[in-house]
């Protein structure tokens, strides 16, 4: 009940707010006849603020009017500001065209403050569309201008953009430090809309860190802020977004009833405020709820609607989630061909979304930025030119070295694959590259490998197994490995295997260590990796996912399998599968 009362009050807050605080026509007319620069600036700021206060349809009309009147008055400052601050009213392509115009005009007229603003909003547009390398580039260009002008008022926005880049690069600690710094340094932080944005972002960081209670607290701070301040239509975009985040959080927490409540309210608000960009995300969450409830047909209908909205407002994250859910739906409908098709698209999108190359590009931009600062401090132009030439040569040489290195790595990986194939078919244990076990299977207790304690040295000698005993254990172990393939049991432990061999854990462990010079888990996983390689190299393996191969070879989950496979073979399962045909052709 408390949730619904709060939602009603929140909506009432927006319904009751003024729809048109000033008469825009009279302000435009006033600007035409003003000579005082301060008065012109004041009236201009008033007009631009209206673009944020008005509902989107009226704001779009006002934007067009301001652009026409500014052009007729030859008021370039007003024209540039209208191009920049109409960003929430247009689609991605229109925004980029407008901001490019603003950059060109501000550069030609040498207006650094307007140029910094144009760069900042280009960074925002790129960030919101997942183009993080370009977003970082323009954020740093804006930061340079702001620092040169000593514009303290604009520093907070740039710091926040850079914090966002840290977040999207997976550097959550750096992002969190910057957000907290902004909270401490921004004047009147709690009374600004920026408070909500930073609370939301801190909530997202806590979700990434799986600290769901802390994420919930951050989102509640943000939601409570809407009810405590005077809101306008610019603020309205944050409501459906925040409700979507609550929905996603409660899905992760397994609280589907609360998640559905936030979906219902969030979707209503997205329609009321014309926030169509949020609809795909909200519908994705609804489809997950329906899947959890076992309503497969309804989930399919909802996710197809989400797909329509994602096509209108493309988003890589949404597209990835849609394909994952479609794969799950068709798996439940037992249409495995379609399920595999969507699962393949999901895997490709995941690689694209979280690729190492995107993060590496961000770091290169940081490096380039730091280098640019160094160059500006040099007074000698010739020295700058020479340094640039040297760096170009070094980069070129680095590319050559990297190319040679990757060719060698590829050749080495191929040789490793050939060797591992031979070992697998000889049924020999594949030695681990690390010389130690990777992550333990859930059923395995490392404490089982601890040898028994003895009161005295003589007691220890009396109970120490002899060579003959160890040899007998090893012989029976090999027979069981070959005939029963006990390693395919994902729940196998040292105790269980010792019991099957009619011996104890200590003797079995010593037999394995003496014969193979490895611990129990590496020994068992070596045979599991053999089995996985044989499956991959078989007709059966062509139709299996990596998770399926992991299960059939005795591993309890894909993550552990992938880690151990790479430790043992030197390459990932995906790389092994992808390059297996070339090895077969060579043979």
Secondary structure, DSSP 8 states (H G I E B T S, - for coil): -HHHHHHHHHHHHHHTS-S-SS-HHHHHHHHHH---HHHHHHHHHHHHHHHHHS-HHHHHHHHHHHHHHHHHHT-HHHHHHHHHHTGGGS-HHHHHHHHHHHHHHHHHTT-HHHHHHHHHHHHHHHHHTT-HHHHHHHHHHHHHHHHHHT-HHHHHHHHHHHHHHHHHTT-HHHHHHHHHHHHHHSTTGGGSTHHHHHHHHHHHHHHHTT-HHHHHHHHHHHHHHHHHS---HHHHHHHHHHHHHHHHHHHHHT-HHHHHHHHHHHHHHHHHTT-GGGHHHHHHHHHHHHHHTT-HHHHHHHHHHHHHHHHHS--HHHHHHHHHHHHHHHHHTT-HHHHHHHHHHHHHHHHHHT-HHHHHHHHHHHHHHHHHHHHHT---HHHHHHHHHHHHHHHHHHHHHHHHHHHHHHHHHHHHHHHHHHHHHTT-----SSSS--S--TT--GGGGS----SSHHHHHHHS--HHHHHHHHHHHHHHHHHH-GGG-TT--HHHHHHHTTS-HHHHHHHHHHHHSS-HHHHHHHHHHHHHHHHHTSTGGGG--HHHHHHHTT-S-HHHHHHHHHHHHSS-HHHHHHHHHHHHHH-
